[in-house]
Amino acid sequence: MNAEDRPATQGAPDAAAGTRASGRLAEMNPAWLRTMLLHLFQDLDEAVVVADADRRITLVNPAAARLFGYSTEELVGQPSRLLYDSSNAHAEQGRQRYNAGADASHEAYIVRYRRKDGATFDGETIGGPVEDPQGGQPIFLGIIRDVSSRLSSEGAIDRLHRITSDRALDFQARCKAILNLGCEQFGLQAALISRRDGDEYELIEAIDPEGGASAGERIPAGHTYCAIALAHDVPIGFHDISDSELADHECYRQFGFEAYLGVTIYVDGERYGALGFFGTAPTAPFTRRELDLAGMFAQWLGHEIARQADLQAMRAMQDKLSRLATIDDLTGLGNRRLATERLEAQLQRARRRNDSFAVALVDFDHFKRLNDSHGHAAGDAALRLFAEIARRSMRGSDFIGRWGGEEFIAVLEDDCPPSAIRGVERLVEAVRATPLRLDSGDLPLTVSAGVVISLPGESAEDIVARADAALYQAKSSGRDRVVLGPGPSESNTPEPTPG
């Protein structure tokens, strides 16, 4: 601040200052000025500053003194530069509005001002020259409203919209970004989103500089302010908890947060949980605008949570439909469609790696006889039992699915015939050792299998045809066994007869 911008006196003005102020008022036609002061400015909520042709302050109303933090006596007689945050802004307004030739339309504009304590604020101002009706020098009138809070809220709402519209962020990232924005906006250090679950609250997301809270943590209702927020339909704020009814709360005793701003989160019209912001030190009382903004944050989070629930439900339905399309209802194993996809995928992988793999076709022995003698329910039970045995005896990296009827196909990662044979033999032996329990007694079961190792250049159809030929050989040679299949030139053997 330049020397000429400083108040001429500190505290009460001297007589000379009062004389100077009175002289300037006299120069400005005291009759209409007095009327204006008494009837217009004195009780206005907006700050009013009047300056003379030299842009020295000649009049301020009480609201202006409060806004800028000076007494009326400290302002009158000072250059109006005293009120601006920068000399450039003061000079620019002088060129645009505060000169004798300026347009008197008095359109609103926003400029940065500075208070006596050095704090700055954005002031929405209507100002410009007011002509003296008797032809004397004009005066300059400015009506100022502090809109810092409004502009800050509007900026926060814009950032909130960008966060929730950013498809590059997943649900957790959007929640964390909203919490960070709220902490910055309200000047608080910690925040959480909670979901009520009986007598506990599950943290959906949290920001805690001390590292004491994290997503997924569950907190008893008595240890958090969330229940207090849920008890209200409007946002609540405590700027100094030590001097409030929350001073005896368990959360205050445990964590010592001195400020709290809480809002109920509604999802699809139902109370879901709470949004809370916490401060490590007392703050200024929360304004209505801040409470309303916190309510807006909670509303947007409610939309985010509802949208996430809808996405999860949709994905679950898609998974279910996909499962229905690829899983055999009777056995729970993959169906022919999924088996074909896995076979093609393994074939492509083997081609990329110049590698081989094994395929086995497994078929029940005398399955028609089982159905004819014991009924189709027994046949279905035998197929389900086989599926259970296969899941237990085969490796997690291998695949087995229902190829059709009582026939199953296995895709194995083995490229060594002895290893592939041994893996399928364990399955055959497990079936042999596990009879089907019926009301009439235990019924022994056996299966036969044909195994082949893929060859370079083969198609999936070629591989299955050779496995089918190997299965025919297993059936023809006595059943209840595993046969390693022939090469490609030998694969035109007739298909085995059922059973």
C-alpha positions in Angstrom: 0.0 0.0 0.0 1.4 3.4 -0.9 1.7 6.1 1.7 -1.2 8.0 0.3 -3.4 4.9 0.5 -2.9 4.5 4.2 -5.5 5.9 6.6 -4.5 9.4 7.7 -5.1 8.6 11.3 -5.5 5.5 13.5 -8.4 5.5 15.9 -10.5 8.7 16.3 -9.8 11.4 13.6 -8.4 14.7 14.6 -10.2 18.0 14.1 -8.4 18.8 10.8 -9.6 15.5 9.3 -13.2 16.3 10.3 -12.8 19.8 8.8 -11.5 18.4 5.5 -14.4 15.9 5.3 -17.0 18.6 6.1 -15.4 20.8 3.4 -15.8 18.2 0.8 -19.4 17.5 1.7 -20.1 21.2 1.3 -18.5 21.2 -2.1 -21.0 18.4 -3.1 -24.2 20.3 -2.6 -25.1 19.3 1.0 -28.8 19.5 0.5 -29.3 16.7 -1.9 -26.4 14.7 -0.4 -27.9 14.9 3.0 -31.3 13.7 1.7 -29.6 10.9 -0.2 -27.7 9.8 2.9 -30.7 9.9 5.3 -33.2 8.2 3.0 -31.2 5.9 0.9 -27.8 4.8 2.2 -28.0 4.7 6.0 -30.0 1.4 6.4 -28.9 -0.4 3.2 -27.5 -3.8 3.6 -25.1 -3.2 0.7 -22.0 -1.1 1.2 -22.2 2.4 -0.3 -19.0 4.4 -1.0 -19.1 7.9 -2.4 -16.0 9.6 -3.7 -15.3 13.1 -5.1 -13.9 14.0 -8.5 -10.4 13.2 -7.2 -11.6 9.7 -6.2 -11.2 10.5 -2.5 -13.8 8.9 -0.2 -16.4 11.5 1.0 -19.1 9.2 2.3 -19.6 5.6 3.5 -22.6 4.0 5.1 -22.4 1.7 8.1 -22.6 -1.4 5.9 -19.4 -0.2 4.0 -17.6 0.3 7.3 -18.5 -3.2 8.4 -17.6 -4.7 5.1 -14.1 -3.2 4.9 -13.4 -3.4 8.6 -12.7 0.3 9.0 -14.5 2.9 11.0 -16.3 5.6 9.1 -13.8 8.2 10.3 -10.9 6.0 9.0 -12.3 5.9 5.5 -13.6 9.5 4.9 -10.9 11.5 3.2 -8.8 8.6 2.0 -8.1 7.7 -1.6 -10.5 5.0 -2.9 -7.4 3.0 -3.8 -7.4 2.0 -0.1 -10.3 -0.4 -0.8 -8.8 -2.2 -3.8 -6.7 -5.3 -3.8 -4.4 -3.9 -6.5 -3.4 -0.6 -8.0 -4.0 -2.0 -11.5 -7.7 -2.7 -10.6 -8.1 0.7 -9.2 -6.6 2.4 -12.2 -8.7 0.2 -14.6 -11.9 1.2 -12.9 -10.9 4.8 -13.1 -10.5 4.5 -16.9 -13.7 2.6 -17.3 -16.2 4.1 -14.8 -14.9 6.6 -12.4 -14.2 9.7 -14.6 -16.3 12.6 -15.6 -16.8 11.3 -19.1 -17.8 7.7 -18.1 -21.2 6.2 -19.1 -23.6 6.7 -16.2 -25.5 3.4 -16.9 -24.0 1.8 -13.8 -23.8 -1.8 -14.9 -22.8 -4.4 -12.3 -19.2 -5.7 -12.4 -17.0 -7.7 -10.0 -13.7 -6.6 -8.7 -11.3 -7.8 -5.9 -11.3 -5.6 -2.8 -9.2 -5.7 0.4 -10.3 -5.3 4.0 -8.4 -3.5 6.7 -7.0 -6.8 8.0 -5.6 -7.7 4.6 -8.3 -10.3 3.7 -9.6 -9.9 0.1 -13.0 -10.6 -1.3 -14.9 -10.4 -4.6 -17.3 -7.5 -4.6 -20.2 -7.2 -7.1 -20.3 -3.5 -7.7 -22.6 -1.0 -9.3 -20.8 2.2 -9.7 -20.0 5.2 -11.8 -20.4 9.0 -11.9 -23.5 10.9 -10.6 -23.9 14.3 -12.2 -24.6 17.3 -10.0 -28.0 18.7 -11.1 -26.6 22.2 -10.5 -23.7 21.7 -12.9 -20.9 21.2 -10.4 -18.4 18.4 -10.3 -19.8 14.9 -10.4 -19.4 12.5 -7.6 -18.7 8.8 -7.9 -21.0 6.3 -6.3 -20.2 2.6 -5.7 -22.7 0.1 -4.2 -20.8 -3.1 -3.2 -21.9 -6.6 -2.2 -19.5 -9.3 -1.1 -20.1 -12.2 -3.5 -17.0 -14.3 -2.7 -19.1 -17.0 -1.1 -21.5 -17.1 -4.1 -18.7 -17.2 -6.6 -16.9 -19.9 -4.6 -20.1 -22.0 -4.4 -20.7 -21.6 -8.1 -17.1 -22.6 -8.8 -17.6 -25.6 -6.6 -20.8 -26.6 -8.3 -19.0 -26.4 -11.7 -16.2 -28.6 -10.4 -18.7 -31.0 -8.9 -20.4 -31.3 -12.3 -17.1 -32.0 -14.0 -16.2 -34.7 -11.5 -19.5 -36.5 -11.9 -19.4 -36.2 -15.7 -15.9 -37.6 -16.0 -16.3 -41.1 -17.3 -12.6 -41.7 -16.9 -13.2 -41.8 -13.1 -14.7 -44.9 -11.5 -17.2 -44.8 -8.7 -14.6 -44.7 -5.9 -12.5 -42.1 -7.7 -15.5 -39.8 -8.1 -16.5 -40.2 -4.4 -12.9 -39.3 -3.3 -12.8 -36.3 -5.7 -16.1 -35.0 -4.3 -14.8 -35.4 -0.7 -11.6 -33.6 -1.6 -13.6 -30.8 -3.2 -15.7 -30.5 -0.1 -12.7 -30.4 2.3 -11.2 -27.6 0.1 -14.4 -25.7 -0.1 -15.3 -25.8 3.6 -11.8 -25.5 4.9 -12.0 -28.8 6.7 -9.5 -31.6 6.8 -11.3 -35.0 6.9 -14.4 -36.4 5.2 -16.4 -39.6 4.8 -19.3 -41.2 3.1 -21.1 -43.8 5.2 -23.8 -46.3 4.6 -26.1 -47.2 7.5 -26.2 -51.0 8.2 -28.2 -51.7 11.4 -26.3 -50.4 14.4 -23.1 -49.8 12.3 -22.0 -47.5 9.5 -19.9 -48.8 6.7 -17.4 -46.3 5.2 -17.9 -46.1 1.4 -15.1 -43.7 1.1 -13.0 -41.6 3.5 -10.3 -38.9 3.6 -8.4 -38.9 6.8 -5.0 -37.2 7.0 -4.2 -39.2 10.1 -5.0 -42.5 8.3 -7.5 -43.6 10.9 -10.4 -44.2 8.5 -10.6 -46.0 5.2 -13.2 -47.4 2.8 -14.8 -50.7 4.0 -14.3 -49.9 7.7 -17.3 -50.4 9.9 -18.0 -48.0 12.8 -20.5 -48.5 15.7 -23.3 -45.9 15.4 -22.3 -44.4 18.8 -18.8 -43.7 17.7 -19.7 -41.4 14.8 -21.7 -38.2 14.1 -23.4 -40.0 11.2 -26.4 -40.9 13.3 -26.8 -37.2 14.2 -26.8 -36.2 10.5 -29.4 -38.9 9.7 -31.7 -37.5 12.4 -32.1 -34.3 10.5 -33.7 -33.6 7.1 -31.4 -30.6 6.6 -27.6 -30.2 6.7 -26.3 -29.5 10.2 -23.1 -27.7 11.2 -21.1 -27.4 14.4 -18.3 -24.9 14.1 -17.0 -25.3 17.7 -17.9 -28.8 19.0 -16.2 -28.2 22.4 -18.9 -25.5 23.0 -21.8 -27.5 21.8 -24.1 -30.4 22.7 -21.6 -32.8 20.9 -18.9 -32.1 23.5 -19.9 -35.3 25.3 -20.2 -37.4 22.2 -18.0 -40.5 21.9 -16.8 -39.4 18.5 -15.5 -36.1 20.0 -13.8 -37.9 22.9 -12.1 -40.4 20.6 -11.1 -38.2 17.6 -11.2 -34.7 18.9 -12.6 -33.1 15.8 -13.6 -29.5 16.6 -15.9 -28.8 13.6 -18.5 -30.9 11.8 -20.7 -30.4 8.8 -23.1 -33.4 8.1 -25.8 -34.2 5.6 -28.1 -37.1 5.1 -27.6 -39.0 1.9 -30.8 -40.2 0.2 -30.8 -42.9 -2.4 -34.0 -43.5 -4.4 -35.9 -41.6 -1.7 -34.6 -43.7 1.2 -32.1 -42.7 3.9 -28.9 -44.3 2.9 -26.2 -42.9 5.1 -24.4 -39.6 5.7 -21.8 -37.3 4.2 -19.6 -35.7 6.8 -16.8 -33.2 6.8 -14.6 -32.7 9.9 -12.2 -30.0 11.1 -9.3 -30.3 13.5 -9.9 -26.8 14.8 -13.0 -24.6 15.4 -14.1 -22.6 12.4 -16.3 -19.6 11.7 -20.0 -20.5 11.9 -21.1 -22.2 8.8 -23.2 -20.0 6.5 -26.5 -20.9 5.0 -24.8 -21.0 1.6 -22.2 -23.5 2.9 -24.9 -25.7 4.4 -26.9 -25.6 1.1 -23.8 -26.5 -0.8 -23.1 -29.5 1.5 -26.7 -30.5 0.8 -26.0 -30.4 -2.9 -22.9 -32.5 -2.5 -25.0 -35.1 -0.6 -27.6 -35.0 -3.3 -25.1 -35.6 -6.1 -23.5 -38.4 -4.1 -27.0 -40.0 -3.7 -27.3 -39.9 -7.5 -23.8 -41.4 -7.9 -24.6 -44.2 -5.4 -27.9 -45.0 -7.1 -26.2 -45.0 -10.5 -23.5 -47.4 -9.2 -26.2 -49.7 -7.7 -28.0 -49.7 -11.1 -24.7 -50.5 -12.9 -24.0 -53.3 -10.5 -27.5 -54.7 -10.9 -27.1 -54.5 -14.7 -23.7 -56.2 -14.7 -25.1 -58.9 -12.4 -28.0 -59.4 -14.9 -25.5 -59.5 -17.8 -23.4 -62.0 -15.9 -26.5 -64.1 -15.2 -27.6 -63.9 -18.9 -24.1 -64.8 -20.0 -24.1 -67.7 -17.6 -27.4 -68.9 -18.9 -26.0 -68.7 -22.4 -22.8 -70.6 -21.6 -23.6 -72.9 -18.6 -25.3 -76.2 -18.8 -28.4 -76.1 -16.5 -28.2 -79.7 -15.5 -24.5 -80.1 -14.6 -23.4 -76.5 -14.0 -20.5 -77.1 -16.4 -19.8 -75.1 -19.5 -22.2 -75.9 -22.3 -21.2 -76.7 -25.9 -21.0 -73.0 -26.8 -18.6 -72.2 -24.0 -16.6 -75.4 -24.7 -16.2 -74.3 -28.4 -15.1 -70.8 -27.3 -12.5 -72.3 -24.9 -11.2 -74.7 -27.6 -10.8 -71.9 -30.1 -9.1 -69.7 -27.6 -6.7 -72.4 -26.6 -6.0 -73.1 -30.3 -5.2 -69.4 -31.0 -2.9 -69.3 -27.9 -1.1 -72.5 -29.1 -0.6 -71.0 -32.6 0.9 -67.7 -31.1 3.3 -69.7 -28.9 4.0 -72.5 -31.4 2.7 -74.8 -28.7 0.4 -77.8 -28.3 -2.4 -78.8 -25.9 -4.6 -81.8 -25.3 -8.3 -82.4 -25.9 -10.3 -85.3 -24.5 -13.8 -86.5 -25.2 -15.4 -88.4 -22.3 -18.6 -90.5 -22.6 -20.6 -92.6 -20.2 -20.6 -96.3 -20.7 -24.0 -97.9 -21.3 -25.9 -94.7 -20.5 -29.0 -95.8 -22.5 -29.1 -98.9 -20.4 -29.0 -96.8 -17.2 -31.9 -94.6 -18.4 -34.0 -97.6 -19.5 -33.4 -99.5 -16.2 -33.5 -96.7 -13.6 -35.3 -93.9 -15.4 -34.2 -90.5 -16.7 -34.0 -89.0 -13.2 -31.2 -91.5 -12.4 -29.5 -90.6 -15.7 -29.7 -86.9 -14.8 -28.3 -87.7 -11.3 -25.4 -89.6 -12.9 -24.6 -86.6 -15.1 -24.6 -84.2 -12.1 -22.4 -86.6 -10.2 -19.9 -86.8 -13.0 -19.7 -83.0 -13.0 -18.9 -82.9 -9.3 -16.2 -85.6 -9.7 -14.7 -83.7 -12.7 -14.6 -80.4 -10.7 -12.8 -82.2 -7.9 -10.3 -84.2 -9.9 -9.3 -81.8 -12.6 -6.8 -79.0 -12.3 -8.0 -75.4 -12.1 -6.3 -74.5 -15.3 -8.1 -77.2 -17.3 -11.6 -76.9 -18.7 -14.4 -79.5 -18.9 -17.8 -78.9 -20.4 -20.9 -80.8 -21.6 -20.5 -81.5 -25.3 -23.9 -83.1 -25.7 -26.1 -85.8 -24.1 -23.8 -87.9 -21.9 -20.6 -86.8 -23.7 -18.2 -84.3 -22.2 -15.1 -82.4 -23.6 -12.0 -81.5 -21.7 -9.4 -78.9 -22.9 -6.1 -79.5 -21.1 -2.9 -77.4 -21.1 -0.7 -80.6 -21.4 1.4 -80.9 -24.5 2.9 -84.2 -23.3 0.9 -87.3 -24.1 1.8 -89.2 -20.9 0.8 -86.2 -18.8 -2.5 -85.7 -20.6 -3.3 -89.4 -20.5 -2.6 -89.5 -16.7 -4.8 -86.5 -16.1 -7.8 -88.0 -17.9 -7.2 -91.4 -16.2 -7.5 -89.8 -12.8 -11.0 -88.7 -13.9 -12.0 -92.1 -15.2 -10.7 -93.8 -12.0 -12.6 -91.3 -9.8 -15.8 -92.0 -11.7 -15.2 -95.8 -11.3 -14.7 -95.3 -7.5 -17.8 -93.2 -7.0 -21.1 -95.1 -7.4 -24.4 -93.4 -7.9 -26.5 -93.7 -4.8 -30.1 -94.7 -5.6 -32.9 -95.8 -3.4 -32.5 -99.3 -4.8 -28.8 -99.3 -3.9 -25.5 -98.1 -5.2 -25.1 -98.2 -9.0 -21.5 -98.4 -10.4 -20.6 -96.0 -13.2 -17.9 -96.0 -15.8 -16.8 -93.7 -18.6 -14.5 -94.0 -21.6 -12.3 -91.3 -23.0 -10.3 -90.5 -26.1 -7.3 -88.1 -25.8 -5.4 -86.3 -28.6 -2.5 -83.7 -28.7 -3.1 -80.8 -31.1 -1.0 -80.7 -34.2 0.3 -77.7 -36.1 -2.2 -76.3 -38.7 -5.2 -78.3 -37.3 -8.6 -76.7 -36.9 -10.8 -77.2 -33.9 -13.0 -79.5 -35.9 -9.9 -81.6 -36.8 -8.9 -82.0 -33.2 -12.4 -83.0 -32.0 -12.6 -85.5 -34.9 -9.4 -87.2 -33.8 -10.5 -87.2 -30.1 -13.8 -88.8 -31.2 -11.9 -91.5 -33.1 -9.9 -92.2 -29.9 -13.1 -92.4 -27.9 -14.4 -95.0 -30.4 -11.3 -97.0 -29.9 -11.8 -96.9 -26.1 -15.4 -98.1 -26.5 -14.4 -100.8 -28.9 -11.6 -102.1 -26.7 -13.8 -102.7 -23.7 -14.8 -99.3 -22.3 -13.8 -97.9 -18.9 -10.5 -96.7 -20.2 -8.5 -93.9 -21.9 -7.1 -94.2 -25.4 -4.5 -91.8 -27.0 -5.8 -90.8 -30.4 -4.4 -91.4 -33.9 -2.8 -88.9 -36.2 -4.7 -86.9 -38.7 -4.6 -89.5 -41.5 -6.3 -92.0 -39.2 -9.2 -89.9 -38.0 -11.8 -91.0 -40.5 -12.9 -93.9 -38.3 -16.8 -94.3 -38.0 -18.3 -92.7 -34.9 -18.9 -95.1 -32.0 -22.3 -96.4 -31.3 -24.1 -94.9 -28.3 -23.4 -96.4 -24.9 
